[in-house]
Amino acid sequence: MKGIIFEGKDKPLKYGEISFDSKDGMVDVRLKAAALNRRDYWITLGLYPGKPVLPTVLGSDACGSYDDKDYIICPNVDWGEEAYPSANYLILGYEHFGTFAEYISVPTSKLYAKPAHLSIEQAAAIPLAGLTAYRALITRCKAAKNDRVFISGIGGGVALFACQFALALGCEVYVSSGSAEKIDQAKDLGVIDGVNYHDKDAMLQLAKKVGGFDVVIDSAGGPGFNTLLKMCRMGANVGVYGGTVGNMDGISVPNLFFKQITIHGSTMGSDNEFASMIDLINKHKIVPVVDRTYGLSEGVEAINSMKNSSQFGKIVLNIS
Ligand SMILES: NC(=O)c1ccc[n+]([C@@H]2O[C@H](COP(=O)([O-])OP(=O)(O)OC[C@H]3O[C@@H](n4cnc5c(N)ncnc54)[C@H](OP(=O)(O)O)[C@@H]3O)[C@@H](O)[C@H]2O)c1
């Protein structure tokens, strides 16, 4: 089959032919569309932990067909007990062959009916980012109706799902971005206001204006994280699922404990959370934001295009 093949960080990522292994106890899904995550980009740079047998196929998200029906695929492998991932937990698309290919072999338990209101490309955009956003926002931070929610870096795939889920729950949603255009695009979705994350004063003024945030969702970390804590109101929940900028230097410890803030680390989510996330998308007819699509043969170009974070939403590979 054709796929995007990773042979190691010192070898060029390539589109080519790789043999497909049908696995016992699993079904072969003909993939129709797959979505990119920053994880794919980190892997190509050698910045993602793991010990894959090389060559391997990248990609964690997809929509494909099996037995004449369209499904989205839960990318979890061995999540384990409900509360936290097991020591064996893996995500499709590194140690296991991923979705940037024509076929994948998965257990039927990982197949979820494609939401009827979505196109194949929109459905393919959901799995990893939707699951991460669901757990960080809803399971870990317990966001609820009327909460004031602040989501940083709204151009990100996970951030946008968190935003759409928070809006669906009836939260008041505010965002940050490095791009004024992306803030305007977020307002079109229902976000109340947004600020540039490089402008610390604007961030603090926004927090003052709204009376502080009940929930903050962040994947940047870095020195700006302390500003996010200053934007919290008493008893706030802060969900952290990434560290794009780096470690959180200079956190004001008194700010953390006087305001009784809880910081929740969050990674992916269980299979049950995946099912609940799909239910939420179906119930509120949420439409994932797809920034642009490429053909599978253009997958290397698509992954490299993540370098400058120009996207608003997901980048999708059209396989069919
Ligand atoms: N733990 C997990 O399970 C999990 C799952 C998925 C992702 N992640 C991690 O979470 C991060 C985001 O992933 P993604 O797939 O959503 O990435 P993405 O779609 O590539 O988005 C990255 C976004 O980061 C934002 N950003 C850059 N600098 C920032 C700053 N100083 N402050 C705030 N935001 C900033 C940008 O927002 P603007 O474009 O708006 O400027 C950019 O669009 C990555 O580090 C990824 O590895 C972790």
The ligand as an ORCA input file, in Angstrom:
! r2SCAN-3c Opt
* xyz 0 1
  N      -0.924     15.494     25.844
  C      -1.610     15.148     24.763
  O      -2.340     14.160     24.756
  C      -1.526     16.013     23.560
  C      -2.416     15.849     22.508
  C      -2.369     16.710     21.435
  C      -1.414     17.715     21.408
  N      -0.516     17.817     22.410
  C       0.486     18.893     22.407
  O      -0.234     20.122     22.498
  C       0.391     21.119     21.682
  C      -0.601     21.623     20.655
  O      -0.963     20.556     19.814
  P      -1.882     20.780     18.532
  O      -1.885     19.507     17.755
  O      -3.172     21.411     18.911
  O      -0.931     21.793     17.764
  P      -1.130     22.775     16.587
  O      -2.451     22.506     15.936
  O       0.080     22.696     15.787
  O      -1.193     24.204     17.327
  C      -0.139     24.780     17.973
  C      -0.605     26.177     18.383
  O       0.198     26.627     19.456
  C      -0.091     27.990     19.585
  N       1.005     28.725     20.204
  C       2.228     28.957     19.728
  N       2.923     29.744     20.584
  C       2.098     29.997     21.624
  C       2.212     30.763     22.814
  N       3.322     31.421     23.133
  N       1.148     30.808     23.649
  C       0.006     30.167     23.351
  N      -0.171     29.435     22.237
  C       0.867     29.353     21.384
  C      -0.368     28.517     18.188
  O      -1.602     29.227     18.244
  P      -1.981     30.431     17.245
  O      -1.892     29.825     15.883
  O      -3.351     30.805     17.628
  O      -0.995     31.544     17.446
  C      -0.450     27.248     17.354
  O      -1.499     27.239     16.428
  C       1.620     20.456     21.079
  O       2.730     20.727     21.909
  C       1.288     18.973     21.128
  O       2.440     18.168     21.147
  C      -0.554     16.999     23.493
*
